[in-house]
Amino acid sequence: MKVLLVDDEIEFVSTLAERLSFRGIDVDWISEPEEAIAKARQGCYDVAVLDVKMPRIDGIALKRQLQQTCPKMKFIFITGHGSRDAYMAGSAEAGSDCYLHKPLSLADLLAKISVIAAAREE
């Protein structure tokens, strides 16, 4: 399972990447959405974990761009802004695979990644 983490909070995303890596997940992290597009062009990921609110390109717009390069990639959205209802109303068109709210539970994220991994194996 190859995971791409994209969040503009460098300390958060680097720490999260380290914690996933310790659990045997092949993970790359990026703090600039534009760099995520370039990284995906070098090789597709199974899952992208995207922050919803980022400068210049938000998570939903980034998902659309990443899907052009990697159409089979699955997405997990994370955010610390607003309510789940507000997020779901605004992202219904994006068809998110799942949504997690910050502060993020590592156990919840690992569970979502495991579900996606199991579905890929079927």
A tleap script that builds the chain and sets N, CA, C and O, in Angstrom:
source leaprc.protein.ff14SB
mol = sequence {
  NMET LYS VAL LEU LEU VAL ASP ASP GLU ILE
  GLU PHE VAL SER THR LEU ALA GLU ARG LEU
  SER PHE ARG GLY ILE ASP VAL ASP TRP ILE
  SER GLU PRO GLU GLU ALA ILE ALA LYS ALA
  ARG GLN GLY CYS TYR ASP VAL ALA VAL LEU
  ASP VAL LYS MET PRO ARG ILE ASP GLY ILE
  ALA LEU LYS ARG GLN LEU GLN GLN THR CYS
  PRO LYS MET LYS PHE ILE PHE ILE THR GLY
  HIE GLY SER ARG ASP ALA TYR MET ALA GLY
  SER ALA GLU ALA GLY SER ASP CYS TYR LEU
  HIE LYS PRO LEU SER LEU ALA ASP LEU LEU
  ALA LYS ILE SER VAL ILE ALA ALA ALA ARG
  GLU CGLU
}
set mol.1.N position { 0.849 -1.172 0.000 }
set mol.1.CA position { 0.000 0.000 0.000 }
set mol.1.C position { 0.892 1.232 0.000 }
set mol.1.O position { 1.729 1.418 0.884 }
set mol.2.N position { 0.697 2.055 -0.997 }
set mol.2.CA position { 1.479 3.272 -1.152 }
set mol.2.C position { 0.575 4.477 -0.871 }
set mol.2.O position { -0.456 4.647 -1.522 }
set mol.3.N position { 0.965 5.310 0.100 }
set mol.3.CA position { 0.126 6.408 0.571 }
set mol.3.C position { 0.839 7.742 0.362 }
set mol.3.O position { 2.035 7.875 0.624 }
set mol.4.N position { 0.079 8.721 -0.113 }
set mol.4.CA position { 0.564 10.095 -0.264 }
set mol.4.C position { -0.191 10.976 0.722 }
set mol.4.O position { -1.422 11.015 0.705 }
set mol.5.N position { 0.537 11.681 1.579 }
set mol.5.CA position { -0.054 12.615 2.534 }
set mol.5.C position { 0.195 14.030 2.045 }
set mol.5.O position { 1.326 14.382 1.713 }
set mol.6.N position { -0.859 14.849 1.999 }
set mol.6.CA position { -0.706 16.238 1.572 }
set mol.6.C position { -1.414 17.138 2.577 }
set mol.6.O position { -2.635 17.093 2.727 }
set mol.7.N position { -0.617 17.955 3.263 }
set mol.7.CA position { -1.148 18.890 4.254 }
set mol.7.C position { -0.153 20.040 4.354 }
set mol.7.O position { 1.057 19.815 4.385 }
set mol.8.N position { -0.653 21.263 4.403 }
set mol.8.CA position { 0.234 22.421 4.458 }
set mol.8.C position { 0.858 22.632 5.832 }
set mol.8.O position { 1.724 23.494 5.979 }
set mol.9.N position { 0.445 21.877 6.831 }
set mol.9.CA position { 1.046 21.952 8.168 }
set mol.9.C position { 2.210 20.952 8.218 }
set mol.9.O position { 2.006 19.760 8.451 }
set mol.10.N position { 3.412 21.446 7.998 }
set mol.10.CA position { 4.588 20.590 7.843 }
set mol.10.C position { 4.826 19.695 9.057 }
set mol.10.O position { 5.079 18.500 8.898 }
set mol.11.N position { 4.751 20.241 10.245 }
set mol.11.CA position { 5.004 19.434 11.444 }
set mol.11.C position { 3.989 18.290 11.548 }
set mol.11.O position { 4.350 17.155 11.860 }
set mol.12.N position { 2.737 18.599 11.288 }
set mol.12.CA position { 1.683 17.584 11.356 }
set mol.12.C position { 1.908 16.484 10.322 }
set mol.12.O position { 1.904 15.303 10.668 }
set mol.13.N position { 2.103 16.857 9.065 }
set mol.13.CA position { 2.190 15.860 7.995 }
set mol.13.C position { 3.472 15.030 8.101 }
set mol.13.O position { 3.454 13.835 7.804 }
set mol.14.N position { 4.570 15.636 8.516 }
set mol.14.CA position { 5.817 14.869 8.639 }
set mol.14.C position { 5.726 13.875 9.799 }
set mol.14.O position { 6.210 12.747 9.696 }
set mol.15.N position { 5.107 14.298 10.898 }
set mol.15.CA position { 4.926 13.399 12.040 }
set mol.15.C position { 3.982 12.256 11.694 }
set mol.15.O position { 4.240 11.103 12.039 }
set mol.16.N position { 2.891 12.577 11.013 }
set mol.16.CA position { 1.940 11.546 10.601 }
set mol.16.C position { 2.608 10.540 9.664 }
set mol.16.O position { 2.393 9.335 9.791 }
set mol.17.N position { 3.408 11.027 8.736 }
set mol.17.CA position { 4.121 10.141 7.817 }
set mol.17.C position { 5.063 9.207 8.577 }
set mol.17.O position { 5.156 8.019 8.268 }
set mol.18.N position { 5.744 9.745 9.552 }
set mol.18.CA position { 6.668 8.940 10.357 }
set mol.18.C position { 5.916 7.841 11.108 }
set mol.18.O position { 6.366 6.696 11.166 }
set mol.19.N position { 4.779 8.199 11.677 }
set mol.19.CA position { 3.992 7.222 12.442 }
set mol.19.C position { 3.432 6.126 11.535 }
set mol.19.O position { 3.378 4.964 11.938 }
set mol.20.N position { 3.020 6.476 10.331 }
set mol.20.CA position { 2.534 5.458 9.386 }
set mol.20.C position { 3.683 4.575 8.915 }
set mol.20.O position { 3.533 3.360 8.789 }
set mol.21.N position { 4.813 5.187 8.662 }
set mol.21.CA position { 5.989 4.441 8.215 }
set mol.21.C position { 6.423 3.419 9.258 }
set mol.21.O position { 6.795 2.300 8.906 }
set mol.22.N position { 6.381 3.787 10.536 }
set mol.22.CA position { 6.716 2.860 11.616 }
set mol.22.C position { 5.798 1.642 11.620 }
set mol.22.O position { 6.153 0.591 12.153 }
set mol.23.N position { 4.633 1.788 11.031 }
set mol.23.CA position { 3.660 0.687 10.980 }
set mol.23.C position { 3.704 -0.052 9.644 }
set mol.23.O position { 2.789 -0.805 9.309 }
set mol.24.N position { 4.772 0.171 8.889 }
set mol.24.CA position { 4.994 -0.591 7.667 }
set mol.24.C position { 4.307 -0.069 6.427 }
set mol.24.O position { 4.232 -0.777 5.422 }
set mol.25.N position { 3.806 1.145 6.470 }
set mol.25.CA position { 3.132 1.720 5.305 }
set mol.25.C position { 4.139 2.530 4.503 }
set mol.25.O position { 4.884 3.340 5.055 }
set mol.26.N position { 4.153 2.304 3.198 }
set mol.26.CA position { 5.014 3.057 2.284 }
set mol.26.C position { 4.361 4.422 2.075 }
set mol.26.O position { 3.329 4.523 1.412 }
set mol.27.N position { 4.958 5.466 2.638 }
set mol.27.CA position { 4.311 6.777 2.654 }
set mol.27.C position { 5.262 7.879 2.218 }
set mol.27.O position { 6.438 7.887 2.583 }
set mol.28.N position { 4.735 8.806 1.431 }
set mol.28.CA position { 5.430 10.042 1.078 }
set mol.28.C position { 4.569 11.186 1.587 }
set mol.28.O position { 3.342 11.092 1.585 }
set mol.29.N position { 5.210 12.269 2.025 }
set mol.29.CA position { 4.446 13.431 2.462 }
set mol.29.C position { 4.911 14.670 1.732 }
set mol.29.O position { 6.076 14.813 1.361 }
set mol.30.N position { 3.947 15.565 1.539 }
set mol.30.CA position { 4.194 16.801 0.807 }
set mol.30.C position { 3.381 17.904 1.476 }
set mol.30.O position { 2.262 17.665 1.930 }
set mol.31.N position { 3.943 19.114 1.539 }
set mol.31.CA position { 3.217 20.225 2.151 }
set mol.31.C position { 2.674 21.212 1.125 }
set mol.31.O position { 1.937 22.128 1.489 }
set mol.32.N position { 3.014 21.051 -0.125 }
set mol.32.CA position { 2.541 21.936 -1.193 }
set mol.32.C position { 1.693 21.140 -2.181 }
set mol.32.O position { 2.191 20.183 -2.772 }
set mol.33.N position { 0.429 21.506 -2.377 }
set mol.33.CA position { -0.445 20.751 -3.283 }
set mol.33.C position { 0.122 20.593 -4.702 }
set mol.33.O position { -0.042 19.540 -5.319 }
set mol.34.N position { 0.779 21.619 -5.212 }
set mol.34.CA position { 1.345 21.536 -6.563 }
set mol.34.C position { 2.403 20.433 -6.655 }
set mol.34.O position { 2.522 19.766 -7.683 }
set mol.35.N position { 3.160 20.246 -5.590 }
set mol.35.CA position { 4.175 19.199 -5.563 }
set mol.35.C position { 3.541 17.808 -5.561 }
set mol.35.O position { 4.133 16.854 -6.067 }
set mol.36.N position { 2.353 17.694 -5.000 }
set mol.36.CA position { 1.652 16.407 -4.970 }
set mol.36.C position { 1.321 15.944 -6.386 }
set mol.36.O position { 1.407 14.755 -6.693 }
set mol.37.N position { 0.949 16.873 -7.229 }
set mol.37.CA position { 0.625 16.534 -8.622 }
set mol.37.C position { 1.877 16.017 -9.326 }
set mol.37.O position { 1.827 15.003 -10.021 }
set mol.38.N position { 2.980 16.702 -9.149 }
set mol.38.CA position { 4.245 16.271 -9.754 }
set mol.38.C position { 4.669 14.906 -9.216 }
set mol.38.O position { 5.137 14.055 -9.972 }
set mol.39.N position { 4.504 14.701 -7.916 }
set mol.39.CA position { 4.889 13.426 -7.290 }
set mol.39.C position { 4.050 12.273 -7.847 }
set mol.39.O position { 4.577 11.193 -8.112 }
set mol.40.N position { 2.763 12.498 -8.023 }
set mol.40.CA position { 1.877 11.456 -8.562 }
set mol.40.C position { 2.222 11.127 -10.013 }
set mol.40.O position { 2.034 9.993 -10.452 }
set mol.41.N position { 2.710 12.080 -10.737 }
set mol.41.CA position { 3.113 11.819 -12.137 }
set mol.41.C position { 4.336 10.901 -12.201 }
set mol.41.O position { 4.562 10.232 -13.209 }
set mol.42.N position { 5.120 10.874 -11.124 }
set mol.42.CA position { 6.291 10.005 -11.062 }
set mol.42.C position { 5.907 8.562 -10.743 }
set mol.42.O position { 6.679 7.641 -11.012 }
set mol.43.N position { 4.739 8.364 -10.181 }
set mol.43.CA position { 4.266 7.028 -9.821 }
set mol.43.C position { 3.007 7.137 -8.992 }
set mol.43.O position { 2.962 7.897 -8.024 }
set mol.44.N position { 1.996 6.397 -9.356 }
set mol.44.CA position { 0.698 6.500 -8.684 }
set mol.44.C position { 0.737 5.913 -7.278 }
set mol.44.O position { 1.553 5.050 -6.956 }
set mol.45.N position { -0.166 6.411 -6.467 }
set mol.45.CA position { -0.359 5.962 -5.094 }
set mol.45.C position { -1.681 5.220 -4.994 }
set mol.45.O position { -2.581 5.431 -5.808 }
set mol.46.N position { -1.799 4.361 -4.008 }
set mol.46.CA position { -3.063 3.669 -3.758 }
set mol.46.C position { -4.051 4.594 -3.066 }
set mol.46.O position { -5.245 4.588 -3.367 }
set mol.47.N position { -3.534 5.393 -2.129 }
set mol.47.CA position { -4.368 6.280 -1.318 }
set mol.47.C position { -3.686 7.635 -1.188 }
set mol.47.O position { -2.471 7.722 -1.013 }
set mol.48.N position { -4.497 8.696 -1.279 }
set mol.48.CA position { -4.016 10.038 -0.965 }
set mol.48.C position { -4.833 10.550 0.210 }
set mol.48.O position { -6.063 10.507 0.198 }
set mol.49.N position { -4.126 11.038 1.227 }
set mol.49.CA position { -4.764 11.652 2.383 }
set mol.49.C position { -4.570 13.155 2.212 }
set mol.49.O position { -3.450 13.659 2.292 }
set mol.50.N position { -5.675 13.867 1.974 }
set mol.50.CA position { -5.606 15.276 1.597 }
set mol.50.C position { -6.270 16.170 2.632 }
set mol.50.O position { -7.391 15.910 3.071 }
set mol.51.N position { -5.565 17.221 3.014 }
set mol.51.CA position { -6.164 18.259 3.845 }
set mol.51.C position { -7.164 19.016 2.977 }
set mol.51.O position { -6.876 19.306 1.816 }
set mol.52.N position { -8.314 19.333 3.516 }
set mol.52.CA position { -9.335 20.043 2.748 }
set mol.52.C position { -8.925 21.485 2.505 }
set mol.52.O position { -9.043 21.976 1.383 }
set mol.53.N position { -8.448 22.173 3.532 }
set mol.53.CA position { -8.112 23.597 3.435 }
set mol.53.C position { -6.609 23.777 3.301 }
set mol.53.O position { -5.857 23.590 4.259 }
set mol.54.N position { -6.180 24.146 2.087 }
set mol.54.CA position { -4.771 24.453 1.839 }
set mol.54.C position { -4.713 25.689 0.953 }
set mol.54.O position { -5.660 25.968 0.218 }
set mol.55.N position { -3.616 26.431 1.014 }
set mol.55.CA position { -3.498 27.607 0.157 }
set mol.55.C position { -3.392 27.209 -1.318 }
set mol.55.O position { -2.841 26.159 -1.650 }
set mol.56.N position { -3.905 28.028 -2.158 }
set mol.56.CA position { -3.866 27.915 -3.620 }
set mol.56.C position { -4.735 26.795 -4.170 }
set mol.56.O position { -5.574 27.056 -5.032 }
set mol.57.N position { -4.572 25.570 -3.712 }
set mol.57.CA position { -5.375 24.450 -4.207 }
set mol.57.C position { -5.961 23.734 -2.992 }
set mol.57.O position { -5.218 23.229 -2.150 }
set mol.58.N position { -7.293 23.689 -2.900 }
set mol.58.CA position { -7.877 22.966 -1.770 }
set mol.58.C position { -7.882 21.469 -2.055 }
set mol.58.O position { -7.610 21.042 -3.177 }
set mol.59.N position { -8.193 20.680 -1.037 }
set mol.59.CA position { -8.132 19.228 -1.169 }
set mol.59.C position { -9.047 18.664 -2.244 }
set mol.59.O position { -8.682 17.703 -2.921 }
set mol.60.N position { -10.224 19.241 -2.411 }
set mol.60.CA position { -11.175 18.728 -3.400 }
set mol.60.C position { -10.676 19.007 -4.818 }
set mol.60.O position { -10.761 18.140 -5.688 }
set mol.61.N position { -10.156 20.213 -5.052 }
set mol.61.CA position { -9.586 20.529 -6.366 }
set mol.61.C position { -8.351 19.669 -6.637 }
set mol.61.O position { -8.127 19.230 -7.765 }
set mol.62.N position { -7.554 19.431 -5.595 }
set mol.62.CA position { -6.370 18.584 -5.754 }
set mol.62.C position { -6.783 17.161 -6.111 }
set mol.62.O position { -6.143 16.523 -6.947 }
set mol.63.N position { -7.834 16.664 -5.494 }
set mol.63.CA position { -8.322 15.318 -5.823 }
set mol.63.C position { -8.639 15.222 -7.315 }
set mol.63.O position { -8.244 14.260 -7.974 }
set mol.64.N position { -9.341 16.205 -7.840 }
set mol.64.CA position { -9.703 16.185 -9.270 }
set mol.64.C position { -8.457 16.110 -10.152 }
set mol.64.O position { -8.431 15.381 -11.144 }
set mol.65.N position { -7.429 16.868 -9.782 }
set mol.65.CA position { -6.198 16.866 -10.584 }
set mol.65.C position { -5.451 15.544 -10.446 }
set mol.65.O position { -4.925 15.021 -11.429 }
set mol.66.N position { -5.401 15.006 -9.241 }
set mol.66.CA position { -4.709 13.728 -9.033 }
set mol.66.C position { -5.420 12.586 -9.759 }
set mol.66.O position { -4.768 11.669 -10.258 }
set mol.67.N position { -6.743 12.634 -9.821 }
set mol.67.CA position { -7.500 11.583 -10.509 }
set mol.67.C position { -7.189 11.540 -11.996 }
set mol.67.O position { -7.285 10.481 -12.617 }
set mol.68.N position { -6.822 12.667 -12.571 }
set mol.68.CA position { -6.456 12.678 -13.989 }
set mol.68.C position { -5.187 11.865 -14.231 }
set mol.68.O position { -5.047 11.221 -15.270 }
set mol.69.N position { -4.273 11.896 -13.277 }
set mol.69.CA position { -3.022 11.155 -13.385 }
set mol.69.C position { -3.172 9.719 -12.892 }
set mol.69.O position { -2.630 8.795 -13.498 }
set mol.70.N position { -3.895 9.531 -11.811 }
set mol.70.CA position { -4.044 8.223 -11.155 }
set mol.70.C position { -5.532 7.930 -10.919 }
set mol.70.O position { -6.017 8.114 -9.803 }
set mol.71.N position { -6.256 7.483 -11.934 }
set mol.71.CA position { -7.703 7.315 -11.802 }
set mol.71.C position { -8.144 6.279 -10.766 }
set mol.71.O position { -9.288 6.334 -10.315 }
set mol.72.N position { -7.296 5.353 -10.377 }
set mol.72.CA position { -7.680 4.323 -9.405 }
set mol.72.C position { -7.351 4.708 -7.967 }
set mol.72.O position { -7.660 3.961 -7.038 }
set mol.73.N position { -6.729 5.862 -7.780 }
set mol.73.CA position { -6.354 6.310 -6.440 }
set mol.73.C position { -7.608 6.554 -5.603 }
set mol.73.O position { -8.605 7.080 -6.098 }
set mol.74.N position { -7.546 6.163 -4.326 }
set mol.74.CA position { -8.617 6.423 -3.366 }
set mol.74.C position { -8.215 7.611 -2.506 }
set mol.74.O position { -7.032 7.932 -2.387 }
set mol.75.N position { -9.209 8.263 -1.905 }
set mol.75.CA position { -8.948 9.499 -1.179 }
set mol.75.C position { -9.562 9.492 0.211 }
set mol.75.O position { -10.677 9.015 0.423 }
set mol.76.N position { -8.803 10.033 1.143 }
set mol.76.CA position { -9.261 10.285 2.495 }
set mol.76.C position { -9.053 11.775 2.730 }
set mol.76.O position { -7.942 12.284 2.577 }
set mol.77.N position { -10.122 12.472 3.102 }
set mol.77.CA position { -10.024 13.901 3.386 }
set mol.77.C position { -9.921 14.116 4.892 }
set mol.77.O position { -10.577 13.439 5.684 }
set mol.78.N position { -9.076 15.082 5.266 }
set mol.78.CA position { -8.952 15.471 6.670 }
set mol.78.C position { -9.087 16.985 6.760 }
set mol.78.O position { -8.689 17.709 5.848 }
set mol.79.N position { -9.646 17.450 7.860 }
set mol.79.CA position { -9.746 18.894 8.067 }
set mol.79.C position { -9.908 19.212 9.532 }
set mol.79.O position { -10.419 18.404 10.307 }
set mol.80.N position { -9.477 20.377 9.895 }
set mol.80.CA position { -9.676 20.897 11.240 }
set mol.80.C position { -10.620 22.077 11.217 }
set mol.80.O position { -10.805 22.739 12.238 }
set mol.81.N position { -11.225 22.355 10.062 }
set mol.81.CA position { -12.085 23.528 9.888 }
set mol.81.C position { -13.532 23.122 9.676 }
set mol.81.O position { -13.830 22.260 8.849 }
set mol.82.N position { -14.421 23.743 10.419 }
set mol.82.CA position { -15.841 23.552 10.193 }
set mol.82.C position { -16.354 22.212 10.690 }
set mol.82.O position { -15.608 21.395 11.229 }
set mol.83.N position { -17.635 22.016 10.494 }
set mol.83.CA position { -18.287 20.795 10.946 }
set mol.83.C position { -18.276 19.743 9.848 }
set mol.83.O position { -18.035 20.049 8.681 }
set mol.84.N position { -18.535 18.518 10.230 }
set mol.84.CA position { -18.626 17.429 9.256 }
set mol.84.C position { -19.769 17.697 8.283 }
set mol.84.O position { -19.620 17.456 7.085 }
set mol.85.N position { -20.912 18.193 8.774 }
set mol.85.CA position { -22.055 18.475 7.909 }
set mol.85.C position { -21.718 19.530 6.859 }
set mol.85.O position { -22.078 19.386 5.690 }
set mol.86.N position { -21.027 20.588 7.275 }
set mol.86.CA position { -20.634 21.636 6.328 }
set mol.86.C position { -19.675 21.078 5.285 }
set mol.86.O position { -19.778 21.395 4.100 }
set mol.87.N position { -18.750 20.251 5.731 }
set mol.87.CA position { -17.808 19.641 4.794 }
set mol.87.C position { -18.538 18.744 3.797 }
set mol.87.O position { -18.299 18.831 2.593 }
set mol.88.N position { -19.413 17.895 4.288 }
set mol.88.CA position { -20.119 16.953 3.420 }
set mol.88.C position { -20.993 17.690 2.405 }
set mol.88.O position { -21.079 17.277 1.248 }
set mol.89.N position { -21.632 18.763 2.822 }
set mol.89.CA position { -22.464 19.546 1.905 }
set mol.89.C position { -21.608 20.166 0.809 }
set mol.89.O position { -22.013 20.187 -0.353 }
set mol.90.N position { -20.449 20.663 1.159 }
set mol.90.CA position { -19.581 21.309 0.188 }
set mol.90.C position { -18.812 20.358 -0.693 }
set mol.90.O position { -18.335 20.756 -1.756 }
set mol.91.N position { -18.677 19.109 -0.281 }
set mol.91.CA position { -17.851 18.174 -1.050 }
set mol.91.C position { -18.646 17.021 -1.655 }
set mol.91.O position { -18.056 16.053 -2.137 }
set mol.92.N position { -19.956 17.107 -1.638 }
set mol.92.CA position { -20.776 16.019 -2.178 }
set mol.92.C position { -20.390 15.717 -3.623 }
set mol.92.O position { -20.334 14.555 -4.024 }
set mol.93.N position { -20.127 16.748 -4.394 }
set mol.93.CA position { -19.755 16.567 -5.795 }
set mol.93.C position { -18.423 15.827 -5.938 }
set mol.93.O position { -18.219 15.089 -6.901 }
set mol.94.N position { -17.525 16.026 -4.980 }
set mol.94.CA position { -16.198 15.424 -5.068 }
set mol.94.C position { -16.225 13.919 -4.826 }
set mol.94.O position { -15.283 13.225 -5.208 }
set mol.95.N position { -17.269 13.402 -4.208 }
set mol.95.CA position { -17.381 11.964 -3.995 }
set mol.95.C position { -16.256 11.407 -3.141 }
set mol.95.O position { -15.624 10.419 -3.516 }
set mol.96.N position { -16.000 12.021 -2.009 }
set mol.96.CA position { -14.892 11.583 -1.168 }
set mol.96.C position { -15.077 10.160 -0.671 }
set mol.96.O position { -16.193 9.728 -0.381 }
set mol.97.N position { -13.977 9.444 -0.576 }
set mol.97.CA position { -14.007 8.078 -0.068 }
set mol.97.C position { -14.265 8.051 1.417 }
set mol.97.O position { -14.982 7.172 1.896 }
set mol.98.N position { -13.710 8.975 2.155 }
set mol.98.CA position { -14.014 9.095 3.571 }
set mol.98.C position { -13.513 10.428 4.090 }
set mol.98.O position { -12.779 11.143 3.408 }
set mol.99.N position { -13.916 10.745 5.295 }
set mol.99.CA position { -13.645 12.031 5.906 }
set mol.99.C position { -13.212 11.807 7.353 }
set mol.99.O position { -13.856 11.053 8.083 }
set mol.100.N position { -12.140 12.449 7.766 }
set mol.100.CA position { -11.692 12.410 9.155 }
set mol.100.C position { -11.433 13.837 9.624 }
set mol.100.O position { -10.946 14.670 8.860 }
set mol.101.N position { -11.758 14.109 10.869 }
set mol.101.CA position { -11.608 15.458 11.416 }
set mol.101.C position { -10.383 15.523 12.317 }
set mol.101.O position { -10.115 14.590 13.074 }
set mol.102.N position { -9.641 16.620 12.239 }
set mol.102.CA position { -8.517 16.861 13.137 }
set mol.102.C position { -9.061 17.332 14.482 }
set mol.102.O position { -10.065 18.045 14.490 }
set mol.103.N position { -8.476 16.987 15.596 }
set mol.103.CA position { -7.249 16.197 15.685 }
set mol.103.C position { -7.513 14.764 15.237 }
set mol.103.O position { -8.499 14.136 15.624 }
set mol.104.N position { -6.627 14.288 14.437 }
set mol.104.CA position { -6.761 13.002 13.767 }
set mol.104.C position { -6.362 11.853 14.689 }
set mol.104.O position { -5.329 11.905 15.356 }
set mol.105.N position { -7.182 10.836 14.715 }
set mol.105.CA position { -6.847 9.619 15.435 }
set mol.105.C position { -6.059 8.714 14.490 }
set mol.105.O position { -6.553 8.344 13.425 }
set mol.106.N position { -4.847 8.362 14.875 }
set mol.106.CA position { -4.032 7.477 14.048 }
set mol.106.C position { -4.745 6.144 13.835 }
set mol.106.O position { -4.694 5.577 12.743 }
set mol.107.N position { -5.403 5.648 14.869 }
set mol.107.CA position { -6.132 4.380 14.750 }
set mol.107.C position { -7.240 4.478 13.707 }
set mol.107.O position { -7.445 3.539 12.938 }
set mol.108.N position { -7.958 5.603 13.666 }
set mol.108.CA position { -9.017 5.786 12.665 }
set mol.108.C position { -8.432 5.833 11.255 }
set mol.108.O position { -8.977 5.228 10.332 }
set mol.109.N position { -7.323 6.552 11.093 }
set mol.109.CA position { -6.693 6.636 9.779 }
set mol.109.C position { -6.196 5.265 9.326 }
set mol.109.O position { -6.404 4.877 8.177 }
set mol.110.N position { -5.550 4.541 10.214 }
set mol.110.CA position { -5.070 3.196 9.874 }
set mol.110.C position { -6.239 2.277 9.507 }
set mol.110.O position { -6.116 1.454 8.600 }
set mol.111.N position { -7.362 2.413 10.199 }
set mol.111.CA position { -8.539 1.599 9.896 }
set mol.111.C position { -9.055 1.914 8.494 }
set mol.111.O position { -9.399 1.001 7.743 }
set mol.112.N position { -9.114 3.186 8.137 }
set mol.112.CA position { -9.587 3.582 6.797 }
set mol.112.C position { -8.635 3.064 5.719 }
set mol.112.O position { -9.079 2.571 4.682 }
set mol.113.N position { -7.341 3.174 5.957 }
set mol.113.CA position { -6.352 2.675 4.997 }
set mol.113.C position { -6.488 1.166 4.855 }
set mol.113.O position { -6.380 0.640 3.747 }
set mol.114.N position { -6.722 0.466 5.952 }
set mol.114.CA position { -6.894 -0.989 5.902 }
set mol.114.C position { -8.125 -1.396 5.104 }
set mol.114.O position { -8.088 -2.367 4.349 }
set mol.115.N position { -9.211 -0.654 5.271 }
set mol.115.CA position { -10.427 -0.941 4.505 }
set mol.115.C position { -10.163 -0.762 3.011 }
set mol.115.O position { -10.587 -1.586 2.201 }
set mol.116.N position { -9.473 0.300 2.652 }
set mol.116.CA position { -9.147 0.543 1.238 }
set mol.116.C position { -8.227 -0.549 0.714 }
set mol.116.O position { -8.413 -1.030 -0.404 }
set mol.117.N position { -7.236 -0.946 1.509 }
set mol.117.CA position { -6.316 -2.011 1.098 }
set mol.117.C position { -7.063 -3.329 0.880 }
set mol.117.O position { -6.818 -4.037 -0.097 }
set mol.118.N position { -7.964 -3.645 1.790 }
set mol.118.CA position { -8.743 -4.902 1.673 }
set mol.118.C position { -9.618 -4.881 0.421 }
set mol.118.O position { -9.749 -5.895 -0.264 }
set mol.119.N position { -10.215 -3.729 0.123 }
set mol.119.CA position { -11.066 -3.618 -1.059 }
set mol.119.C position { -10.262 -3.780 -2.345 }
set mol.119.O position { -10.761 -4.335 -3.325 }
set mol.120.N position { -9.018 -3.297 -2.346 }
set mol.120.CA position { -8.154 -3.422 -3.525 }
set mol.120.C position { -7.783 -4.883 -3.788 }
set mol.120.O position { -7.591 -5.284 -4.936 }
set mol.121.N position { -7.682 -5.677 -2.716 }
set mol.121.CA position { -7.275 -7.077 -2.845 }
set mol.121.C position { -8.390 -7.965 -3.345 }
set mol.121.O position { -8.129 -9.083 -3.789 }
set mol.122.N position { -9.623 -7.504 -3.288 }
set mol.122.CA position { -10.770 -8.335 -3.717 }
set mol.122.C position { -10.850 -8.438 -5.215 }
set mol.122.O position { -11.748 -9.095 -5.742 }
savepdb mol mol.pdb
quit
